[in-house]
């Protein structure tokens, strides 16, 4: 994972890596990968308040739906 992150960051110029998903519910894996990526000089973001698994995906989907709904309402002049 670390090698892939370093390669992708080198190719894109990005410096930030987000570690999320059900696999990162494993605290040992998250800690080790986080450490290795940070040692590569990259910034790491991981879940803290929102679950790394399907609960986080559901929240993200709800936030996107709410944002789209607000934009659509604003486009037609409906007060929210």
Secondary structure, DSSP 8 states (H G I E B T S, - for coil): -HHHHHHHHHHH---EEEE-SGGGG-HHHHHHHHHHHHHTT-EEEE-SSS-SSHHHHHHHHHHHHHHHHHHHHHHTT---
